[in-house]
Amino acid sequence: MKRYYYGLDVLRGLGIFAVITLHTAFYFYHDLYSVDLNNPTPIITLIGFLLMFAGLFAMISGLVYTLQYTLHPDAKTRIKAMVVSAISLLVIAYFYFIFTGPGIVHFETQTMDESLLVGLINQGRFSGVSFQRLFYVDSLVMLAINIALLAGVFKLFGNYFKSTQKPTILLGLATLFLVISALRIPLYSHYQNALEENQWGTFLLLNWFVAKNNPILPFFAFALYGAYIALLLRLFPFKGIRNRLVPLSISFILLGTLGYILAPETMLEREIDLTWYFIMVIQIGLFFAIILSFIWFFDIRFTKFKAKFFARFGIAGLTPFVLESLVSALIFAFITLFIPLELGIVGALIYGLSLAFVWGGFLMLWELGAYRFGIEWFHSHFVKKFGGSTKRAKLAGDIDDSSDT
C-alpha cells in the first residue's frame, strides 16, 4: 500500500492558505462590528462557515498519524514520539495564541482581544494576556490533544490497528464518540456557570472538553474518523474505499442538513446548540468526500499533476500560520502610514488573498533551503530524538511512495 498520499499535503496546504486569507480578511474588515448576525449576507455566512473547518485538519491528522502507527515497526517507539509531538505542539500552540495569534472578537462590546505582539502593533502598547486567551482552545491546541488521545488509543488497542480486518469497529467507535459529543450542549452551560461563579476546578476540568472553540467534544471524533479512513487505505484498493466512504458521506450530509433545517439559525452567533451539532455532522460527511476526492485526484488518477504551491503550505505551513496575524498587522500598519485604509469586505478579502500569495512565494524560496529554522524544522528535530519524525523527510524533499506519511 502507499505510505504517502500527496493529495493530503495539497489539501492541508489549501486549508492553511484559506485560513490565512480568511483570518486576515476577517480582522481587517472595517465594518466587522456592524455585521448583522441575525441576517448576514451570503458572503459573511460563507466566511463564517469556512472558519469552522478545523475539523478537516483534525481528520487529516488522525488519518496520517494512524498510517504512521500501523506502518511503523516499533509501536512503543511510535507512541512515545506521538506523545512528545503532542507536548511540543501544545507549547507551540500556547506561544502562538499568546504572542502572535489572531484577535478574539467581542461583538457585544465591539472590542478585540489581541495577542501581545499584534496588540503592540495595533495599539502601541502591551495590553497583557486575557484570561480568555490563556484558556482558549484553538486549532493547534485541539490537534495536540487529539495526537495525545490517539497515542492513548494506540496504547490500549494497538493490536487492533496493526492487524484488524474489520475497520467498521473503528467507524462505530467514532460514531459513538460523535453521539456522546452532543453532551457538550448541556455541559457548556455548566462550563459557563463555573466561570461566572469562580468554580475553577470545574472550569479547568471542562475546558478542553467543551470550551467555545475546538474542544475534545466533538473534535476527537474527527480524528477517529480520519483513523478509520487510514485503515481503509491500508486494507482496500481505492474502489473498495470509495464504495464505503461515498454512502457514509452522503448519509452524514443528509442527516446533518435535515437537523440544521429543523434547528434554530444561530451559526454566526456561535451558540453551542443543535445548530452547531448538526453543522459538525454535515462537516464529517463533507470532509469524507473532500479527502476521498483529493486522494483520488492526486494519488490515483493524476499522479503526475503536482499542485506544489499548495503542497508547500501542507508541508511547512505552520510557520506562516503562526506568524500571519503578526505580519498582516505589520504590513497594514506600514501601508496606513501613507494611505488611510478602511477595507470593505471585498477589499479585506483581496488583502487577505494577497498576503496568502506572498506567503506562497516565500515558501517557494524557502523550499530551496529545506525550510531550515522554521517551526516545523525545530519541531521535527526535537521529536526525532524521541523516536522519529517523518516530517523531516518532507522538509528535505526526500519523501516518496515507499516512506512513511
N, C-alpha and C positions, 0 to 999 in steps of 0.2 A: 504494500500500500504506500501511497505518497506520505511523506513525513512533513512536507512543507507545502502550504497552499498559498500561492502568490495572491490569489483573489482576496484572501483575508487581510493581507497587508494593504492592498488597494482600498478595500472597504473601510478598514480602520483609519487609513490616511484621509480618505474622503470625509469621514466623520470628523476628524480633527480639523481639517480645512474648513468644514461647515461651522464647527464650534467657534473657531477663531473669527470667522466672518460675522456670525450672529452675535457673539459676545460684544464685539466692537460696535456693531450696528445698534444693538440694544442700549448700550450705555452712553452712546453719543447721539441718540435720538433726542432732539431738543424738547419735544412735546411728550416725553415719556410719562410724566406725571399726569398728563391730561388724557391718557388712554382710558376709554370707557370700557371697563371690564365686563359690564353687562351687555354691551352692544359693540364688540370690537369689529374693526374692519377685517376683511378676509386675510390681508397680508399680515396683520398683527396676530390673528389666530394661527396662521401657518407658522410664524416665527415662534409663538408660544408652544406649539406642538413639537416643532423640531428641537427646541431647547429641552424637551423632556426625553431625549433619545439616549440618556445614559445607559439604559438597559441594553442597547445594542453593544456597547463596549463590554458590559458585563457578560453577555452571551458569547462574544468572541473570545474574551479572556478565559471563560470556563471551557470553551472548546479547545483552545490552544494548550492550556495547562493540562487538560486531560490527555490530549495527544502526547504531550511531553512525558507525562507519567506512564502511560501504557507502553510507550516505546523505550523507556529508559531501562537499562539492565539492572540498576540497583535502586529498588523502590525506596529504601531507607534514606539513601543519599538524596534522591529527588525530593522527598518530603521535607528533609532538612533545608534544602535550597529554597523550596517554596515558602517555608516559614521565614527564612531570612529575607527573601524577596518581599514578603508582605510587610515585615517590620521596616525595611528600607523604604518601601513605597509610602508607608504611613508617615515616616519622617518627612519625606519629600512633600507629601500632601499637606501637612500642617505648616511647613515652611512656606509653601505656595500660598495657602489661603490667608495666612497671617501677613506675609510681606508683599506679595505681588498679585494676589488673586483679584477677581472681579468684585465689584461692589454688590452689596445686598440692598435691594431697593425696598424702601418702606413707603408704599403708596399713600397710606393713611396720613403720614406726616410730611410727605414729599421730601424725604431725605435719603441720602445714600450712605450706607455704612461701608467705608472703603478700607482696603488693606493699607498697611503702614506706608509703603513706598508710593503707591498710587495716590493715597491721600496727601502725601508730602508734595507731589507734583501739582495736584488739583487745588489744594487748599493752602499750600505753602507752609505746612506745619505737620508734625506728627500728632495724630489725633488719638493715639492709643488703640488697644485691641479690645473690641467689644466682647461681651460675654457670648453673644450670639455667634460671632465669627469664630471664637475659640472652640465652640462645640458644634459648629456647622459640619454636617456630613456631606461633603462634596463628592464628586465622582471619583476622585483619586482615593479618598478615604474608603469609599464603597468598594472599589476594586481591591484595595489592600485587605479589607476584611473578608471579601469573597475568596481571595487566594488562601488566606489562613484557614477559613472554614473548609475549603476544598482539600487542603492538606490534612485536616482532621478526618474528613470523609474517606480519603485515600488510606489513612492510617487504620481506620476501622474496617473498611470494606475493600481493601486493596486487591484481594484475590478476585473479587467480582469484576473489577475494572480490568484486571490483567487477563482474565480467562473467559469472561462471560460470552455466551452466545445469545443472551436474552436481554437486549438493551431496553425492552419495554418495561422492565422493572425500574430502571432509572427514570424513564418517562413518567411512570406512576408516582415515583418519589418526588419528582419536580412538580408535578401537578398537585400532589398533596400539599407540598410546601406553598404553592400558589394559593390554594384554597385557605390554608391556615393564615396566609398573609392578609386575608380580609379582617383578621383581628386587629390590624393596625388602625382601622377606623374607630372602634371604641377605645383602644389603648391610647390613641393620640389625645383624646380628651383628658385622660389621666396624666399624660405627659405634660400637657399644658397647665393643668391644675398644680402639678408638682412644682413646676417652675414658678408659678404665681405665688404659691404658698411656701416657697423656700424649702421644699422637701428634697434635699439634694441627693439623698440615697436613691429615691425613686426616680428622680430625673436622670441621674447617671446610669441607672440600670436600664432605663428605657431608651436612652438617647440613640445608641447605634441601631436599635431595633425599629423605632417608629418616628425618628426625627423628621422634620419637614421635607428634607431633600435626601433621596438616595439611601434609605436605611436598609437593614438586612431584610425586613419585610417590605417589599417582596423581592428585592434585587438579587438575593441569593438564588431565588427560583430561576432567574435569567441565567445565572451561571450554571445551574444544574441542567437547564435545557441545552445550554452550549455543550456540556459534558455528554449529553445524550447524542447530539449531532456528532461529536467526536467518536463515540462508539459505533455509530452508523458508518462513518467514514472508514473505520478500521475493519468492519465486518462485511460490508456490501459494496458491490460496484455502484456507479453513480445512478443507474436506473433504479436499483433497489432503494437507494436513499431517497430519490425523487418520489417514488411511489409511496413512501412512508411520510415524508415531510409535507408534500403538497396537500393531502387531505387534512393533516393537522393544521397547517397554515390557514386553510380556508375555514376550518371549524372554529379556530380561535378568533379569527377576524369577524365571522358572522355572529358568534356568541357575544363578543365584546361590543360590536356595533349595536346589537339588539339592546344590551344592557345600557349602553351610552344613550341611546334614544329614549329609553324609559326613565333614565336618571335625570336629575336637575342639571341645567347647564351652568357649571361652575369651574370649567377648565382653567381659564385665565386667573381666577381668584385663588387658584392653587389650594383649594379645600381638600381635606383628606376625607373623602366620602365615596359613595358608589360611582360617581362620575370618574373620579381618579382611578378607582379599582378597575373599571371596565376599559379605561384607556390603556392600562397595563396589559389587560387581556388582549386587546387589539394589537398592541405592540409586539407581543410574543409571536402572534401569527404573522405579522408583518416582517419581523426580523427573521423568522424561519425562511420566508420567501426571499428576502434580500440576501441572506447568507448563501442559500442554495443557488441563487442566480449568479452571484459573484464567483462562486467556486466553479459553476458550470461554464461561465464565460471565459475566465482566465486560466483555469486548470484542466478543463475538459475540451472545450470547443475551439477556443482561440489561444492556444498556449504560447504562440509567438508574439501575441499582442501584449505590449508592456506599457502600462499607464504609470510610468516612472515618476511623473510629477506628484501623483497622489501616493504612490507606494513609499516615497521618501518620508512623507508625513507619517505613514504607518510604521516605519522603522525608527525614525528619530524625531517624531512629532511631539514628544513630551516636553522637550526644551522650548519650542515655540509656544506650546500650550501654557507652560508655567510663566513665560515672560510676556505673553501677548498683551495683557492688560497694562503692564508697565510701559511697554514700547508704544502702544497706541496712545496712551496718555502723554508720553513724552513728545511724540510727533504732533499730536493735536495741539499741545501747549506751544510748540515751536511755530506751527502754522499761524495760530491765533495771535502771535506777537506782531504779525504783519497784516493778517487778514482776519477780521472778525467773522466767525462762522457760527451759524445756527442751522444745524442739519435737520431737514425733514426726513421722513422715513426712507425715501429713495436715496437721498444724499448720504444718510447713515449707512445704508446697505452698500452703496458704492465705496464708501470709505472702508468699511469692513472687508469687502471683497478685495479692494486694492492692497490692503495690508496683508491679507492671506496670500496673495500672489507674491508680494515682496518676501514673505517668509518662504514661499516655494522656491524663489530664486536663491535665497540664502542657503537653503538645504541643498540645492543643486551644486553650489560651490563647495559647501561643507562636506559633501559626499566624497570629494576628491581627497580629503584628509581623514576619511573613515569616521567622520563625526566625532573626532577626538575632543575630549574635555567637555562634552555635553553631559546633560543629566543622565541620559541613557548609558553613556560611556562609563561614568563613575558608578552608576548603579550595577551595571553588568560586571565590572571588575570586582566590586565588593561581593556580589553574590557568588562569583566564580570561586572565591576562597572557601566557600561552604558547600560545594557540591556541583557547581557548574551553572553556566548561563548561556543559553543558545542565542541570546541577544547579541553577544559579542561577535558571533559569526555573521549575523545580519549586518551589523555596523561595518564590518570589514568587507562585506560583499562576497563572503565565502559560502553562502547558503546555496544548496541545490536540492534536488528531489531526494537525495539519499541522506540528508541531515535532518535533525530534529526541527520541529516547527518553531 
